[in-house]
């Protein structure tokens, strides 16, 4: 049984799906590990490090795809590489079925088993495989670091003989995994932190991290059974808009993390709100790739409006690829481990297993 992975398009994705320590774990399960040449060289990981752990390195990427029963990646394979996958092979990754619907349908018609890890159910047994949580945690941290680097004032309060420098005020929009890490990071660095979320369950979590939770008057709990945010009513949106509009006048830095799985990111910070913000303020929009939480967000650009900087990147984790790869590779290994019948040494696509059933693209 072989498991393989090839290099991503490094202009778009610097993370890798297999690290040297994980090679050893796959081999202990009974797999052969096949990787393309220079697989981790851009992260300072030489081919020799993979070889020492037991991996086989191939010059030809198509050969890796042809030899491997299971292929693990970050995102979708290109059309050319995807075409080389054959019937009954398994592709595991963040396949984004909402964007790649047609490509995935074509692969499914070829009887290729496709598992998209962002569809994992939020159950206790799936926590060790939860790529959304592991990656969002890092994204929330890095968004704070990036926004602070572009803010031209000190973050913590400083009392000096020449006078007092006030602490920066930070607002985190969306208190999921990324938002909670953003709150914790901003708080550790000395900022005064506020947060808002459509899920009332977030209030306690925000306050436990030292943030102040902004509650929309008469708010409804907009949480799905799976723990994700769902779309708000027009009445809620109007009340939230009024609350945000007043709050943003005194905020220095905004971290936007609000996403609805499978849909365009909700537009939360509108043009008139940005216009009322203080010059020198910074907005970091983690939802940029799905349309953004602000009216002005542009992917991979810093847009300046009335002295306010609006930032958004297509892949912030390209700035933390080593940490992100380490966590992602462990998530993927745990998923494959669950898929593998160790007793009979074969893959068992058991649709009675909620983890397998939910992630399989049919």
Buried (B, 14 or more C-beta within 10 A) or exposed (E): BBBBBBBBEEEEBBBBBBBBEBBBBBBEBEBBBBBBBEBBEEBEBBBEBBBEBBBBBBEEBBBBBBBBBBBBBBBBBEEEBBBBBEEEBBBBBBBBBEBBEEBBEBBBEEEBBBBBBBBBBBEEEBEBBBBBBBBBBBBBBBBBBBBBEEBEEEBEEEEEEEEEBEBBBBBBBBBBBBBBBBBBBBBEBEBBBBBBBBBBEBBEBBEEBBBBBBEBEEBEEBBEEEEBBBEBEEEBBEBBBEBBBEBBEEBBBBBBBBBBBEEEBBBBBBEEBBEEBBEEBBBBBBBBBBBBBBBBBBBEEEBEBEEBBBBBBEBBBBBBBBBBBBBBBBBBBBBBBBBBEEEEEEBEEEEEBEBBBBBBBE
